Amino acid sequence: MSKNSNTFNNTVKVVFAFMLLLISISSCNEFIPSFDIEKTLGYSPIYESAQTEVSMEAPLPYANPGKIYQYSNYILIEDIGRGFHIIDNTNSSSPIKSGFFQIPLNNDIAISNGVVYANSGTDLLALDIQPDGTIEMSKLENVFVYNEDKAYPPESGYYFECTDETKGKVIGWKLETIYNPECYF
């Protein structure tokens, strides 16, 4: 065996060992998703066309509670993406869950001078709760800027329902149980 042949064989062995090392390092740290999962926690897109009307509903269970606000004799609890819960706190030792104000695509509310302000997607709502419990609502359309970068969920490392452009623009994402996911981010 010649010296050149030995050098060539050693070089091949070193290159091969280095390639195996790279493959083993990258395969240990990278999650390769399986798409044969029937049910998992993941993101589903919220389409602009999915908006429904604002309405007052009977009390509902909490789904994704957020901030808590005090307003007159009421406690308002955000429910991200859905609206806010109304709790009558007239008797603070026995608060009563009295209703749910459904606001599609809502993710924030604020109270100032007796008016509850809330977003509904890109629209701003002003809800003036009257002493008799009725609500007068005003709406300004397209106040909030639509972020075009909604093609993927807000967090990586999750399965998600693939977007469908025929359903409209994706204006947000909801973390929930999804079935038979076909996309991963």
NURODO-310112 format. One record per residue (C-alpha): x, y negated, z; chain; residue in three letters. Coordinates in steps of 0.1 Angstrom, whole numbers, plus 5000, padded with zeros to 4 digits. Example, Ala and Ser with C-alpha at 12.3 -4.5 7.8 and 13.67 -1.06 7.14 Angstrom:
2
site x->5123; y->5045; z->5078; unit->A; code->ALA .
site x->5137; y->5011; z->5071; unit->A; code->SER .
//
This chain:
185
site x->5000; y->5000; z->5000; unit->A; code->MET .
site x->5014; y->4967; z->4990; unit->A; code->SER .
site x->5017; y->4936; z->5012; unit->A; code->LYS .
site x->4993; y->4916; z->4989; unit->A; code->ASN .
site x->4967; y->4944; z->4992; unit->A; code->SER .
site x->4970; y->4944; z->5030; unit->A; code->ASN .
site x->4966; y->4906; z->5032; unit->A; code->THR .
site x->4935; y->4908; z->5009; unit->A; code->PHE .
site x->4919; y->4935; z->5030; unit->A; code->ASN .
site x->4926; y->4915; z->5062; unit->A; code->ASN .
site x->4911; y->4884; z->5046; unit->A; code->THR .
site x->4880; y->4903; z->5036; unit->A; code->VAL .
site x->4876; y->4917; z->5071; unit->A; code->LYS .
site x->4879; y->4882; z->5087; unit->A; code->VAL .
site x->4854; y->4867; z->5063; unit->A; code->VAL .
site x->4830; y->4896; z->5068; unit->A; code->PHE .
site x->4833; y->4894; z->5106; unit->A; code->ALA .
site x->4828; y->4856; z->5105; unit->A; code->PHE .
site x->4796; y->4861; z->5084; unit->A; code->MET .
site x->4783; y->4887; z->5108; unit->A; code->LEU .
site x->4789; y->4863; z->5137; unit->A; code->LEU .
site x->4770; y->4834; z->5119; unit->A; code->LEU .
site x->4741; y->4857; z->5111; unit->A; code->ILE .
site x->4739; y->4870; z->5147; unit->A; code->SER .
site x->4741; y->4835; z->5162; unit->A; code->ILE .
site x->4714; y->4820; z->5140; unit->A; code->SER .
site x->4691; y->4850; z->5144; unit->A; code->SER .
site x->4693; y->4848; z->5182; unit->A; code->CYS .
site x->4683; y->4812; z->5184; unit->A; code->ASN .
site x->4657; y->4808; z->5157; unit->A; code->GLU .
site x->4621; y->4820; z->5162; unit->A; code->PHE .
site x->4608; y->4837; z->5131; unit->A; code->ILE .
site x->4570; y->4835; z->5132; unit->A; code->PRO .
site x->4548; y->4865; z->5125; unit->A; code->SER .
site x->4516; y->4857; z->5107; unit->A; code->PHE .
site x->4497; y->4889; z->5117; unit->A; code->ASP .
site x->4484; y->4872; z->5149; unit->A; code->ILE .
site x->4447; y->4872; z->5152; unit->A; code->GLU .
site x->4443; y->4847; z->5181; unit->A; code->LYS .
site x->4468; y->4822; z->5196; unit->A; code->THR .
site x->4471; y->4787; z->5211; unit->A; code->LEU .
site x->4478; y->4763; z->5182; unit->A; code->GLY .
site x->4469; y->4731; z->5165; unit->A; code->TYR .
site x->4439; y->4725; z->5143; unit->A; code->SER .
site x->4436; y->4694; z->5121; unit->A; code->PRO .
site x->4410; y->4667; z->5127; unit->A; code->ILE .
site x->4398; y->4653; z->5094; unit->A; code->TYR .
site x->4385; y->4618; z->5090; unit->A; code->GLU .
site x->4353; y->4632; z->5075; unit->A; code->SER .
site x->4348; y->4652; z->5108; unit->A; code->ALA .
site x->4336; y->4620; z->5126; unit->A; code->GLN .
site x->4301; y->4622; z->5139; unit->A; code->THR .
site x->4279; y->4596; z->5155; unit->A; code->GLU .
site x->4285; y->4581; z->5189; unit->A; code->VAL .
site x->4258; y->4593; z->5214; unit->A; code->SER .
site x->4249; y->4596; z->5250; unit->A; code->MET .
site x->4247; y->4633; z->5261; unit->A; code->GLU .
site x->4238; y->4653; z->5291; unit->A; code->ALA .
site x->4267; y->4661; z->5314; unit->A; code->PRO .
site x->4293; y->4684; z->5298; unit->A; code->LEU .
site x->4321; y->4705; z->5312; unit->A; code->PRO .
site x->4356; y->4689; z->5311; unit->A; code->TYR .
site x->4377; y->4700; z->5281; unit->A; code->ALA .
site x->4407; y->4677; z->5280; unit->A; code->ASN .
site x->4404; y->4652; z->5309; unit->A; code->PRO .
site x->4426; y->4620; z->5308; unit->A; code->GLY .
site x->4426; y->4588; z->5327; unit->A; code->LYS .
site x->4401; y->4579; z->5354; unit->A; code->ILE .
site x->4384; y->4544; z->5355; unit->A; code->TYR .
site x->4362; y->4528; z->5381; unit->A; code->GLN .
site x->4333; y->4506; z->5367; unit->A; code->TYR .
site x->4307; y->4491; z->5389; unit->A; code->SER .
site x->4291; y->4521; z->5407; unit->A; code->ASN .
site x->4305; y->4545; z->5381; unit->A; code->TYR .
site x->4336; y->4566; z->5376; unit->A; code->ILE .
site x->4345; y->4572; z->5339; unit->A; code->LEU .
site x->4368; y->4601; z->5330; unit->A; code->ILE .
site x->4383; y->4602; z->5296; unit->A; code->GLU .
site x->4380; y->4635; z->5277; unit->A; code->ASP .
site x->4406; y->4632; z->5250; unit->A; code->ILE .
site x->4392; y->4635; z->5215; unit->A; code->GLY .
site x->4356; y->4636; z->5227; unit->A; code->ARG .
site x->4346; y->4605; z->5247; unit->A; code->GLY .
site x->4342; y->4600; z->5284; unit->A; code->PHE .
site x->4323; y->4615; z->5314; unit->A; code->HIS .
site x->4301; y->4592; z->5335; unit->A; code->ILE .
site x->4299; y->4599; z->5372; unit->A; code->ILE .
site x->4274; y->4580; z->5393; unit->A; code->ASP .
site x->4294; y->4570; z->5425; unit->A; code->ASN .
site x->4267; y->4550; z->5442; unit->A; code->THR .
site x->4270; y->4574; z->5471; unit->A; code->ASN .
site x->4307; y->4580; z->5472; unit->A; code->SER .
site x->4304; y->4609; z->5496; unit->A; code->SER .
site x->4283; y->4627; z->5469; unit->A; code->SER .
site x->4291; y->4616; z->5433; unit->A; code->PRO .
site x->4268; y->4628; z->5406; unit->A; code->ILE .
site x->4279; y->4638; z->5371; unit->A; code->LYS .
site x->4253; y->4618; z->5352; unit->A; code->SER .
site x->4262; y->4620; z->5315; unit->A; code->GLY .
site x->4287; y->4622; z->5287; unit->A; code->PHE .
site x->4293; y->4594; z->5262; unit->A; code->PHE .
site x->4304; y->4612; z->5230; unit->A; code->GLN .
site x->4329; y->4592; z->5209; unit->A; code->ILE .
site x->4344; y->4612; z->5181; unit->A; code->PRO .
site x->4382; y->4610; z->5178; unit->A; code->LEU .
site x->4385; y->4590; z->5210; unit->A; code->ASN .
site x->4418; y->4590; z->5228; unit->A; code->ASN .
site x->4417; y->4558; z->5249; unit->A; code->ASP .
site x->4393; y->4536; z->5268; unit->A; code->ILE .
site x->4397; y->4503; z->5287; unit->A; code->ALA .
site x->4374; y->4482; z->5308; unit->A; code->ILE .
site x->4374; y->4444; z->5309; unit->A; code->SER .
site x->4348; y->4419; z->5320; unit->A; code->ASN .
site x->4321; y->4446; z->5323; unit->A; code->GLY .
site x->4327; y->4460; z->5288; unit->A; code->VAL .
site x->4341; y->4494; z->5280; unit->A; code->VAL .
site x->4363; y->4494; z->5250; unit->A; code->TYR .
site x->4371; y->4527; z->5232; unit->A; code->ALA .
site x->4385; y->4538; z->5199; unit->A; code->ASN .
site x->4367; y->4562; z->5176; unit->A; code->SER .
site x->4394; y->4571; z->5151; unit->A; code->GLY .
site x->4404; y->4539; z->5134; unit->A; code->THR .
site x->4374; y->4520; z->5147; unit->A; code->ASP .
site x->4370; y->4499; z->5179; unit->A; code->LEU .
site x->4339; y->4502; z->5200; unit->A; code->LEU .
site x->4327; y->4477; z->5226; unit->A; code->ALA .
site x->4301; y->4493; z->5250; unit->A; code->LEU .
site x->4282; y->4469; z->5272; unit->A; code->ASP .
site x->4265; y->4490; z->5300; unit->A; code->ILE .
site x->4234; y->4471; z->5311; unit->A; code->GLN .
site x->4221; y->4472; z->5347; unit->A; code->PRO .
site x->4192; y->4494; z->5336; unit->A; code->ASP .
site x->4217; y->4520; z->5323; unit->A; code->GLY .
site x->4212; y->4513; z->5286; unit->A; code->THR .
site x->4243; y->4507; z->5265; unit->A; code->ILE .
site x->4247; y->4480; z->5238; unit->A; code->GLU .
site x->4274; y->4490; z->5213; unit->A; code->MET .
site x->4293; y->4469; z->5189; unit->A; code->SER .
site x->4317; y->4483; z->5163; unit->A; code->LYS .
site x->4347; y->4469; z->5144; unit->A; code->LEU .
site x->4358; y->4492; z->5116; unit->A; code->GLU .
site x->4394; y->4499; z->5107; unit->A; code->ASN .
site x->4410; y->4480; z->5136; unit->A; code->VAL .
site x->4436; y->4507; z->5143; unit->A; code->PHE .
site x->4462; y->4516; z->5117; unit->A; code->VAL .
site x->4460; y->4551; z->5102; unit->A; code->TYR .
site x->4493; y->4569; z->5104; unit->A; code->ASN .
site x->4500; y->4587; z->5072; unit->A; code->GLU .
site x->4524; y->4610; z->5090; unit->A; code->ASP .
site x->4498; y->4635; z->5102; unit->A; code->LYS .
site x->4506; y->4663; z->5078; unit->A; code->ALA .
site x->4521; y->4684; z->5107; unit->A; code->TYR .
site x->4511; y->4688; z->5144; unit->A; code->PRO .
site x->4527; y->4664; z->5169; unit->A; code->PRO .
site x->4549; y->4692; z->5184; unit->A; code->GLU .
site x->4570; y->4718; z->5168; unit->A; code->SER .
site x->4570; y->4754; z->5180; unit->A; code->GLY .
site x->4533; y->4760; z->5174; unit->A; code->TYR .
site x->4512; y->4779; z->5149; unit->A; code->TYR .
site x->4486; y->4756; z->5132; unit->A; code->PHE .
site x->4458; y->4757; z->5107; unit->A; code->GLU .
site x->4471; y->4747; z->5074; unit->A; code->CYS .
site x->4457; y->4714; z->5062; unit->A; code->THR .
site x->4432; y->4713; z->5033; unit->A; code->ASP .
site x->4432; y->4680; z->5013; unit->A; code->GLU .
site x->4397; y->4687; z->5000; unit->A; code->THR .
site x->4384; y->4681; z->5036; unit->A; code->LYS .
site x->4398; y->4645; z->5037; unit->A; code->GLY .
site x->4427; y->4628; z->5055; unit->A; code->LYS .
site x->4441; y->4644; z->5087; unit->A; code->VAL .
site x->4439; y->4618; z->5114; unit->A; code->ILE .
site x->4449; y->4639; z->5143; unit->A; code->GLY .
site x->4455; y->4673; z->5158; unit->A; code->TRP .
site x->4438; y->4693; z->5185; unit->A; code->LYS .
site x->4455; y->4720; z->5206; unit->A; code->LEU .
site x->4431; y->4749; z->5210; unit->A; code->GLU .
site x->4427; y->4786; z->5203; unit->A; code->THR .
site x->4431; y->4792; z->5166; unit->A; code->ILE .
site x->4424; y->4824; z->5147; unit->A; code->TYR .
site x->4446; y->4840; z->5120; unit->A; code->ASN .
site x->4470; y->4811; z->5116; unit->A; code->PRO .
site x->4489; y->4808; z->5083; unit->A; code->GLU .
site x->4512; y->4779; z->5091; unit->A; code->CYS .
site x->4539; y->4773; z->5117; unit->A; code->TYR .
site x->4559; y->4742; z->5126; unit->A; code->PHE .
//
